[in-house]
Amino acid sequence: MNATWLKILSMDTLISALDSALRTVFASHHAARVNPGSVHTSTPPMSEAEKREASALMRVNHVGEVCAQALYTAQALATRDSALRQHLLAASEEETDHLAWTEERLRELGGRTSLLNPLWYAGAFGIGFVAGKLGGDRVSLGFVVETERQVEAHLQSHLDQLPSHDLASRAIVTQMKTDEARHAKEAESAGASALPRPVQGLMRVMAKVMTTVAHRV
C-alpha cells in the first residue's frame, strides 16, 4: 500500500464524512423501516399546548439523532479497523431511520428541527473523532456505550412527559429506545472500555445543556 494510495483513501474518506454532515444537517431523510407512529392515524386530538410540548420533545430527540450521526461518522473516520468501521456505519444507517421518523412527526405536529443543528453536529463530531484518535477503538466504543445509555434514559423520560394520548410520538420514542439499547450492547460486545466516572459526568452535563437549549431553539 503506497503513500499515494493512502492519500487518495484519506481524501475519499474526508469527502464522504463531509457529505454525511451536509446530508444529516440539511437534507430530508428517508427511513428504511416503517415509521412506528404511522399505525396511529386516528388518535384523540391534542390541545395546542400539548402539541407544542410534544413538538419540543421530538425536536430534542431529533437533535440527539443528529449527534449520533456525527459521533458514528467521526469514529468511523478515526478507526483503522475496517470491521469496526463497517459496524459503526451500519449503526449510523439505522440512526437515519430515527432522523426520518422524528422529522416526520415534527411536521405532523407543526414543529421544526433545531436551528442549531450545525453546531450540535460539529460538537459531537469533534468529540467522536478525538475519542477515536486519542483513546483508540476501545475508548471510542466506550463513548458509544455511554452515549446510548444516556440517550436511552433520556428517551424514557420523554415517554413520561409526552401526552398519554400522543400515541404516534410515543411509538416512535419506544422504538428508538429499543434500538439505542441494542447499539449499546453491540458496542460492549465489540470490546468497549468503561469510561471514567468524571468523563461520564461531563457527558451528562453536556447532554443537559443540549437538551435544554434544543427544547426551545
SELUMDO-849304 format. One line per 3 residues: number of its first residue (from 1); their letters; for each residue x, y, z of N, C-alpha, C, O. Coordinates in pm, whole numbers, plus 32768, in hexadecimal, padded with zeros to 4 digits. Layout:
<marvexs>
NUM	a	X Y Z X Y Z X Y Z X Y Z | ...
</marvexs>
This chain:
<marvexs>
1	mna	8057 7F88 8000 8000 8000 8000 805A 807C 8000 809B 8098 8065 | 805F 80C6 7F92 80BA 8136 7F8A 807D 81B6 7FC1 8006 81BD 7FDD | 80D3 821B 7FD0 80A7 8298 8010 803D 82DF 7FBC 7FE0 831A 7FF3
4	twl	804B 82D9 7F36 7FE9 831B 7EDF 7F5F 82E0 7EF3 7EFC 8329 7EFB | 7F58 825C 7EFB 7ED6 8219 7F0E 7E9A 8241 7F94 7E20 8254 7F9E | 7EEE 824D 7FFB 7EBD 8275 807F 7E85 8302 807B 7E20 831D 80BC
7	kil	7EC6 835D 802F 7E94 83E5 8025 7E0C 83E7 7FE1 7DB2 8431 800A | 7DFC 8396 7F77 7D7C 838F 7F30 7D10 8359 7F8C 7CA0 838D 7F90 | 7D34 82EE 7FD6 7CD3 82B4 8033 7CAA 8319 809B 7C34 8325 80BD
10	smd	7D0C 8365 80D0 7CEF 83C8 8136 7C93 8434 80FE 7C34 845C 8141 | 7CAD 8464 8084 7C5B 84CB 8047 7BCD 8498 802F 7B6C 84E0 8048 | 7BC1 841B 7FFF 7B3D 83E0 7FEA 7AEF 83D8 806C 7A77 83F2 8070
13	tli	7B35 83B3 80D7 7AF4 83A6 8158 7AC5 842D 818B 7A57 8438 81C1 | 7B18 8494 817A 7AF3 851A 81A7 7A7B 854F 8158 7A21 858E 8190 | 7A7A 8537 80D5 7A0A 8563 8082 798B 851C 80AD 7920 855A 80B4
16	sal	7997 849A 80CB 7923 844E 80F9 78EF 8484 817E 7876 848C 8193 | 794B 84A9 81D7 7923 84E0 8259 78DD 8567 8248 787B 8583 828C | 7912 85BA 81EE 78D3 863C 81D4 7848 8629 8198 77EA 866F 81BD
19	dsa	783D 85CB 813C 77BB 85AF 80FE 7756 8582 8168 76E2 85AB 8166 | 7784 852D 81C4 772D 84FE 822F 76FE 8571 8287 768A 8576 82AF | 7759 85CE 82A5 7735 8641 82F8 76CC 8697 82B4 7669 86BD 82F3
22	lrt	76E0 86B5 8234 7682 870A 81EB 75F9 86C7 81E0 7592 8709 81F0 | 75F9 8645 81C5 7579 85FF 81B8 7530 85F7 823E 74B6 8604 8244 | 757C 85E1 82AA 753E 85D7 832E 74FD 8659 8358 748D 865A 838A
25	vfa	7544 86C8 8342 7517 874A 8374 74B0 878C 8319 7453 87CD 8348 | 74C1 877C 8295 7470 87CD 8239 740C 8780 81E3 73AE 87BB 81AF | 741E 86FE 81D3 73C7 86B3 8178 734E 8678 81C1 734E 866A 823C
28	shh	72E8 8655 8173 7279 8607 81AA 72A4 8575 81AC 72F2 8549 8158 | 7270 852A 820C 729D 84A0 821D 722C 843E 8201 71B7 845B 8215 | 7254 83C9 81D2 71F5 8361 81AF 721B 82E2 81FC 728D 82B4 81F6
31	aar	71BB 82AB 8242 71D4 8236 8295 71CD 81B5 8245 717F 81A9 81E6 | 7221 8155 826B 721B 80D1 822E 71AF 807B 826D 717D 801C 8231 | 718A 809E 82E8 7121 8055 832F 70A2 80AA 8337 70A6 8124 832C
34	vnp	7033 8066 834C 6FB3 80AC 8358 6FB2 80FF 83D7 6FDF 80D2 8440 | 6F7E 8178 83CE 6F71 81D0 8442 6F13 8190 84A8 6E9F 8175 8488 | 6F43 8177 8522 6EEE 8137 8588 6E70 8188 85A8 6E0B 8150 85D3
37	gsv	6E77 820B 8593 6E04 8260 85B1 6D9A 825F 8546 6D2B 8291 855C | 6DB9 8225 84D1 6D5C 822D 8461 6CDE 81D9 8476 6C7A 81F0 8432 | 6CE1 817B 84D2 6C6B 8127 84E8 6C02 8172 853B 6B8E 8149 853F
40	hts	6C2A 81DE 857C 6BD0 822A 85D3 6B99 82A2 8585 6BBC 8315 85A0 | 6B43 8285 8526 6B0D 82EF 84D1 6A91 8331 850C 6A71 83A3 84E9 | 6A4D 82ED 8565 69D6 8329 85A3 69E7 8327 863A 69CB 82C3 867C
43	tpp	6A14 8398 866F 6A2B 83A7 86FF 69DD 8420 8731 69BB 8478 86E2 | 69C1 8426 87B3 697A 8499 87EA 69C4 851B 87CC 6A40 851C 87D0 | 697E 8587 87AF 69C1 8607 8790 6A0D 863C 8809 69E7 8625 887C
46	mse	6A79 8683 87EC 6AC9 86C1 8855 6AB0 8757 8857 6A93 8793 87EF | 6ABD 8793 88CB 6AB2 8824 88D6 6B2F 8864 889A 6B92 881F 8881 | 6B2A 88E6 8882 6B9E 892C 884C 6C15 8925 88AA 6C87 8919 887F
49	aek	6BF9 892B 892C 6C66 8922 898F 6CA6 8897 898A 6D20 888C 8993 | 6C56 882F 897B 6C8B 87A7 8973 6CDC 8795 88F4 6D45 8753 88F6 | 6CAE 87CE 8885 6CF9 87C5 8808 6D80 880A 8814 6DE5 87D7 87E5
52	rea	6D80 8880 8854 6DFF 88C9 8863 6E63 8879 88B6 6ED9 8873 8895 | 6E32 883C 8922 6E8D 87F0 8978 6EBE 8772 8931 6F34 8751 8938 | 6E63 872C 88ED 6E8B 86B4 88A4 6EF0 86D8 8836 6F50 868F 881F
55	sal	6ED8 8748 87F3 6F32 8775 878A 6FBC 8796 87C2 7022 8772 8786 | 6FC0 87D8 8835 7040 87FA 8874 708D 877C 889A 7107 8775 8888 | 7047 8719 88CE 7087 869C 88F5 70BC 8652 887B 712A 861B 887F
58	mrv	706E 864E 8810 709B 860A 8797 710E 8655 8754 7162 8617 8714 | 7112 86D9 8763 7184 8726 8730 7204 86FE 877B 726D 86EE 873E | 71F9 86F0 87FD 726C 86C5 884D 7299 863A 8820 7311 8621 8814
61	nhv	723A 85E1 8807 725C 855B 87D9 72A0 855F 8751 72FD 8512 8737 | 7272 85B8 86FB 72B0 85C7 8677 7340 85F7 8686 7399 85C5 8640 | 7358 8656 86DF 73E1 8685 86F8 7439 8611 8728 74AC 8606 8700
64	gev	7401 85BD 877E 744D 8549 87AD 7479 84F0 873B 74E7 84B9 873D | 7423 84E1 86D7 7445 848E 8664 74AA 84D3 8609 74FE 848F 85CD | 74A4 8557 85FE 750A 85A1 85B4 7593 858A 85F5 75F6 8573 85B0
67	caq	7597 858F 8679 7614 8578 86C2 7644 84E8 86B2 76BC 84CF 86A7 | 75E6 8489 86B1 760C 83FD 869E 764B 83E7 8615 76AE 839F 8609 | 7611 8426 85AE 764B 841C 8528 76DA 8453 8528 7734 8416 84EE
70	aly	76ED 84C5 8569 7771 8503 856E 77D4 84AA 85B8 7846 8498 858C | 77A8 8472 8629 7800 841E 867A 782D 83A3 862B 78A4 8384 8627 | 77CE 835C 85ED 77F0 82E3 85A3 7848 8302 852A 78A7 82B9 850D
73	taq	7828 836E 84E2 7878 8393 846D 7907 83B5 8495 7965 838B 8451 | 7917 8400 8500 799D 8427 852E 79ED 83AD 855B 7A64 83A2 853D | 79AD 8353 85A3 79F4 82DD 85D3 7A18 827F 8561 7A81 823F 8564
76	ala	79C1 8277 84FC 79E1 8227 8487 7A59 8262 843C 7AAB 8218 8405 | 7A62 82E6 843B 7AD2 832A 83FB 7B53 8315 844A 7BBF 830C 840F | 7B48 830F 84CD 7BBF 8307 8522 7BFC 827B 8528 7C76 826E 8535
79	trd	7BA9 8213 851F 7BDC 818C 8533 7C27 8159 84B8 7C0B 8180 8447 | 7C88 8100 84D2 7CCF 80BD 8466 7C9C 802E 8454 7CCA 7FE6 83FA | 7C40 8005 84A7 7C08 7F7E 84A2 7B92 7F7E 8440 7B2B 7FBB 845C
82	sal	7BA0 7F3A 83D0 7B38 7F3D 8369 7AB6 7EFE 8399 7A4A 7F2C 8375 | 7AC1 7E94 83EB 7A48 7E52 841E 79FD 7EAF 847C 7982 7EB8 8476 | 7A46 7EF5 84D2 7A07 7F54 852D 79CA 7FC8 84DE 795E 7FF9 8500
85	rqh	7A0F 7FF4 8477 79DA 8061 8424 7953 803A 83E8 78F5 8089 83E9 | 7949 7FC1 83B5 78CB 7F93 837B 785E 7F87 83E5 77E9 7FA4 83CB | 7885 7F5C 845E 7825 7F52 84CD 77ED 7FDD 84EF 7775 7FED 8502
88	lla	7845 803F 84F7 781A 80C7 8518 77C2 8103 84AB 775F 8146 84C8 | 77E7 80EB 842E 7798 8121 83BF 770F 80DF 83B7 76AC 811F 8392 | 7708 805E 83DA 7687 8018 83DB 762C 8052 8447 75B4 8064 8431
91	ase	7666 806E 84BC 7618 80AB 8528 75E9 8137 84FF 757A 8160 8520 | 763E 817F 84B7 761A 8203 8487 75A3 81FD 8428 754C 8253 842C | 75A0 8197 83D3 7530 8187 8376 74AD 8174 83C2 7446 81AA 839B
94	eet	74B3 8126 842F 743A 8111 847D 740D 8191 84C2 7396 81AA 84D2 | 746E 81E1 84EB 744B 8261 8528 7407 82BE 84C4 73BC 8318 84EB | 7420 82A9 8442 73DD 82FA 83DD 7346 82E4 83E2 72F8 8340 83C9
97	dhl	731C 826A 8403 728D 8250 8416 7255 82AC 8481 71E9 82E6 8471 | 729E 82BB 84EE 7271 830F 855C 7265 83A1 8530 7206 83E7 8554 | 72C7 83CE 84E1 72C0 8457 84AC 7240 846A 8459 71F9 84CC 846A
100	awt	7226 840A 8401 71B1 8415 83AA 7130 8412 83FA 70D4 8460 83DF | 7129 83BA 845C 70AE 83AD 84AD 7093 842C 84FC 7022 845D 84FF | 70FB 8462 853D 70E7 84DB 858E 70C7 8553 8536 7075 85A8 855C
103	eer	7106 855C 84C2 70E6 85C9 8465 7054 85C3 8439 700E 8629 8436 | 7026 854A 8417 6F9C 853A 83EB 6F3A 855F 8459 6ED5 85A2 8440 | 6F59 8535 84D3 6EFF 8554 8542 6EFF 85E9 8560 6E97 8621 8581
106	lre	6F71 862A 8555 6F77 86BB 856A 6F1E 8704 8505 6ED7 8762 8529 | 6F22 86D8 8489 6ECC 8717 8424 6E39 8704 8446 6DE9 8761 8439 | 6E16 868C 8473 6D8A 8670 8497 6D5C 86C6 850C 6CE7 86EC 8513
109	lgg	6DB8 86E5 8566 6D97 8735 85DB 6DA0 87CB 85BF 6D80 881D 8616 | 6DCC 87EE 8547 6DDD 887B 8526 6E5A 88B7 855F 6E64 8931 856E | 6EBC 8863 8580 6F39 8893 85BB 6FA9 889A 8556 6F93 888C 84DE
112	rts	7023 88B0 8587 7099 88BC 8532 7110 887F 8579 710E 8869 85F2 | 7177 8864 852B 71F4 8832 8564 7241 88A5 85A4 7220 891A 858F | 72A8 8885 85F1 72F7 88EA 8636 7343 8943 85D3 737C 8912 8572
115	lln	7343 89C3 85ED 738F 8A21 859B 7425 8A12 85AF 7475 8A44 855F | 744C 89CC 861A 74DA 89BE 863B 7513 8936 8612 757C 890E 8643 | 74CE 88EF 85B9 74FE 886A 8592 758E 8868 855E 75D7 880A 857D
118	plw	75B9 88CD 850F 7647 88CB 84E5 76A7 88CE 855B 770F 888C 8559 | 7684 891A 85C3 76D8 8921 863B 76D8 889C 8685 7741 886C 86B0 | 7661 8861 8695 7659 87E0 86DB 76AB 8776 8691 76F3 8728 86CE
121	yag	76A0 8775 860D 76EA 8711 85BD 7780 8725 85CD 77CA 86C5 85E5 | 77AD 87A1 85C0 783D 87BC 85C9 7876 8795 8651 78E3 875C 8658 | 782C 87B2 86BC 785B 878F 8741 7866 86F9 8756 78CA 86C9 878A
124	afg	77FF 86AF 872C 7801 861E 873D 786C 85DF 86E5 78AE 857F 870D | 787D 8614 866C 78E4 85DE 8612 796E 85F1 864F 79C1 8595 864C | 7988 8666 8687 7A09 8680 86C4 7A26 8622 8737 7A95 85EE 8744
127	igf	79C2 860C 878C 79D4 85B2 87FE 79F0 8524 87CE 7A4A 84E1 8801 | 79A2 84F6 876C 79B4 846F 8739 7A3B 845A 86F9 7A7A 83F2 870C | 7A69 84BD 86AC 7AE8 84AE 8667 7B5D 84AF 86C9 7BBA 845F 86BE
130	vag	7B58 850B 8728 7BC4 8512 878C 7BC9 8492 87DF 7C35 845E 87FC | 7B53 8460 8805 7B4F 83E4 8854 7B8A 8370 8805 7BD4 831E 883B | 7B6A 836B 8784 7B9D 82FF 8731 7C31 8306 8719 7C76 82A0 8718
133	klg	7C65 8380 8706 7CF3 8390 86E8 7D4C 8386 8763 7DB6 8348 875F | 7D20 83C5 87D0 7D75 83C8 8848 7D62 834E 88A0 7DC2 831D 88DC | 7CE8 831C 88A8 7CCD 82AD 8902 7CD2 8225 88C1 7CE2 81C0 8905
136	gdr	7CC5 8220 883E 7CC3 819F 87F9 7C37 8167 87EF 7BD7 81A4 881F | 7C2D 80F3 87B0 7BAA 80B9 8792 7B5A 8095 880E 7AE0 80A8 8811 | 7B9C 8061 8875 7B53 8037 88ED 7B15 80B0 8934 7AA4 80A8 8964
139	vsl	7B5F 811E 893C 7B28 8197 8979 7ABB 81D2 8920 7A55 8202 8952 | 7AD1 81CE 889E 7A6D 81FF 8841 79E9 81B4 8853 797E 81F1 8856 | 79F2 8131 885E 797A 80E0 8876 793E 80FD 88FF 78C5 80F6 8912
142	gfv	7995 811E 8960 7964 8143 89E4 790D 81BF 89DE 78AA 81C9 8A26 | 7933 821F 8989 78E1 8296 8975 7859 8270 893A 77F3 82AA 895F | 7859 8210 88DF 77DA 81E3 88A5 7781 81A8 8912 770B 81C9 891A
145	vet	77BA 8151 8966 776C 8112 89CF 7730 817A 8A2D 76B9 8177 8A4A | 7784 81D5 8A5D 7755 8239 8ABC 76EF 8297 8A7B 768B 82BB 8AB9 | 7708 82BE 89FF 76A9 8315 89B8 7622 82D1 89A9 75BA 830E 89C5
148	erq	7623 8254 897D 75A5 820D 8967 755B 81F5 89E9 74E0 81FA 89EC | 75A3 81DC 8A55 7561 81C9 8AD7 751E 824A 8B05 74AE 8248 8B38 | 7565 82B9 8AF2 7529 8338 8B1A 74B3 835C 8AC2 7450 8393 8AF2
151	vea	74BC 833E 8A40 744C 8358 89E6 73D5 8300 8A0B 7363 832D 8A08 | 73F0 8283 8A2D 7384 8228 8A54 7339 825E 8ACE 72BE 825E 8AD2 | 7383 828D 8B32 7345 82C6 8BA9 72F9 8346 8B87 728D 8360 8BBD
154	hlq	7331 8394 8B2C 72F2 8410 8B01 726E 83F2 8ABA 7209 8435 8AD2 | 726D 838D 8A64 71F3 8368 8A1D 7188 8336 8A7E 7111 834F 8A6A | 71B2 82F0 8AE5 7152 82C3 8B49 7111 833A 8B8F 709A 8337 8BAC
157	shl	715F 83A1 8BAA 7126 8418 8BE9 70C2 845C 8B8D 7061 8496 8BBC | 70D9 8454 8B0A 707A 848E 8AAC 6FF8 843D 8AA7 6F8C 8475 8A94 | 7003 83BC 8AB7 6F8A 836A 8ABD 6F36 8391 8B37 6EBB 8389 8B34
160	dql	6F79 83BC 8B9F 6F32 83EA 8C17 6EF3 8473 8C04 6E93 8496 8C47 | 6F2B 84C3 8BA6 6EFD 854D 8B94 6E9A 855F 8B21 6E48 85BA 8B24 | 6EA2 850A 8ABB 6E48 8518 8A49 6DB7 8503 8A73 6D9C 84B3 8ACC
163	psh	6D5A 854A 8A33 6CCC 8532 8A52 6CA8 849F 8A40 6CD3 8460 89DF | 6C5C 8469 8A9C 6C3D 83DA 8A98 6BF5 83B2 8A19 6C00 833F 89EE | 6BAB 840F 89DA 6B60 83ED 8962 6BAC 8412 88E1 6B75 8406 8874
166	dla	6C2A 8440 88EE 6C7D 8456 8877 6CBF 83D0 8853 6D37 83BC 8868 | 6C6F 8377 881D 6C9D 82EE 8805 6D08 82E8 8799 6D62 8293 87A0 | 6D01 8340 8735 6D63 833D 86CA 6DEF 835F 86FE 6E4F 8317 86E3
169	sra	6DFA 83CC 8749 6E7C 83F3 8781 6EB0 8388 87E0 6F26 8368 87DF | 6E58 8353 8831 6E81 82EE 8893 6EB4 826F 884F 6F12 8230 887F | 6E75 8249 87E0 6EA1 81D2 8797 6F2C 81E6 875C 6F80 818C 875F
172	ivt	6F44 825E 8727 6FC8 827D 86EF 7033 827A 875B 709C 823D 8749 | 7019 82BC 87CA 707B 82C3 8836 7096 8238 886F 7109 8218 8891 | 702F 81E5 887B 7041 815E 88AF 709E 810C 8856 70F7 80C7 8888
175	qmk	708A 8113 87D2 70E1 80C9 8777 716F 80FF 8778 71CF 80B3 8773 | 717C 8183 8781 7201 81BE 878A 7249 818D 8806 72C0 816C 8801 | 7203 8187 8875 723D 8159 88F3 726E 80C9 88E7 72DA 80A7 8918
178	tde	7220 8075 88A6 7248 7FEA 8890 72C6 7FE2 883B 7321 7F94 8859 | 72CC 8031 87D1 7340 8030 8778 73BD 8061 87C0 7429 8028 87AF | 73B0 80CB 8811 7425 8101 8856 745D 809D 88BB 74D7 8092 88CB
181	arh	7405 8056 88FF 7433 7FF1 895E 7482 7F83 8917 74E6 7F52 894A | 7453 7F5E 88A0 749A 7EF7 8852 7521 7F2A 8823 7583 7EE0 8824 | 7528 7FA8 87F9 75A8 7FE1 87CD 760E 7FDF 883F 7684 7FC3 8829
184	ake	75E1 7FFD 88B8 763C 7FFB 892B 7670 7F6D 8944 76E7 7F5A 895E | 7618 7F0B 893B 7642 7E80 8951 76A2 7E52 88E5 7703 7E0B 8901 | 7689 7E7B 8869 76E3 7E55 87FB 776C 7E94 880D 77D1 7E54 87F1
187	aes	7771 7F0F 883C 77F2 7F50 8854 783D 7F0C 88C6 78B7 7EFE 88C0 | 77F4 7EE3 892C 7832 7E99 899A 786E 7E16 8967 78DE 7DF2 898B | 7822 7DD0 8915 7850 7D50 88DF 78C9 7D62 8885 791A 7D06 8876
190	aga	78D5 7DD7 8847 7946 7DF2 87EE 79C5 7E16 8839 7A2E 7E2B 87FB | 79BD 7E20 88BF 7A35 7E38 890F 7A42 7EC1 894C 7AB1 7EF0 8963 | 79D1 7F03 8967 79D5 7F8A 899F 7A15 7F8D 8A2A 7A03 7F31 8A7A
193	sal	7A5F 7FF8 8A44 7A96 800F 8AC9 7A37 806B 8B16 79FE 80C8 8ADE | 7A26 804F 8B97 79D3 80A6 8BEA 7A19 812D 8BFB 7A91 8132 8C17 | 79CE 8199 8BEB 7A08 821E 8BF9 7A14 8243 8C8D 79C2 8217 8CDE
196	prp	7A77 8293 8CB2 7A83 82C3 8D3C 7A07 8311 8D65 79C8 8352 8D11 | 79E4 830C 8DE3 796C 8350 8E14 796D 83E7 8DF8 7905 841E 8DD4 | 79E0 842C 8E06 79DE 84BB 8DE6 79B8 84D6 8D54 7974 8538 8D36
199	vqg	79E4 847F 8CFB 79C0 848F 8C6E 792B 8478 8C5A 78E9 84C2 8C11 | 78F5 8411 8C9B 7866 83F7 8C93 7816 846F 8CC7 77B0 8496 8C8D | 7846 84A8 8D35 7802 851C 8D6E 7806 8594 8D11 77A3 85DB 8D03
202	lmr	787A 85AA 8CD1 7886 8619 8C73 7828 8605 8BFC 77EC 8665 8BCC | 781B 858A 8BCE 77C0 856D 8B5F 7730 858B 8B86 76E2 85BC 8B35 | 770D 856D 8C03 7684 8589 8C31 766A 861F 8C37 75FE 864E 8C14
205	vma	76CF 866B 8C64 76C0 86FD 8C6A 76AE 8735 8BDD 7658 878A 8BC7 | 7700 8707 8B80 76F7 8737 8AF6 766F 8713 8AB9 7633 8763 8A71 | 763F 869A 8AD7 75BD 8670 8AA4 754E 86C5 8ADE 74ED 86E5 8A98
208	kvm	755B 86EA 8B5C 74F6 873E 8B9D 74EF 87C7 8B5A 7482 87FB 8B43 | 7563 8801 8B3B 7567 8882 8AF6 7523 8876 8A6E 74D1 88CB 8A49 | 7546 880D 8A24 750F 87FA 899F 7478 87EA 89A3 7431 882B 8956
211	ttv	7445 8795 89FC 73B6 877C 8A00 7368 87F7 8A2D 72F9 8811 89FD | 73A2 8843 8A8A 735F 88BC 8ABB 7353 8925 8A4C 72EA 8963 8A3A | 73C0 8939 8A03 73BF 899D 8998 7369 896E 8923 7319 89BC 88EF
214	ahr	7377 88EF 88FB 732C 88BC 8888 7297 88B9 88A2 7248 88BE 8844 | 726F 88B0 8920 71E0 88B1 8941 719F 8934 8916 7127 8939 88FC | 71F2 899E 890D 71BE 8A22 88EC 71E9 8A55 8863 719F 8A9E 8821
217	v	7261 8A2E 8839 7299 8A67 87BC 72AC 89FB 8753 72DA 8A18 86E4
</marvexs>
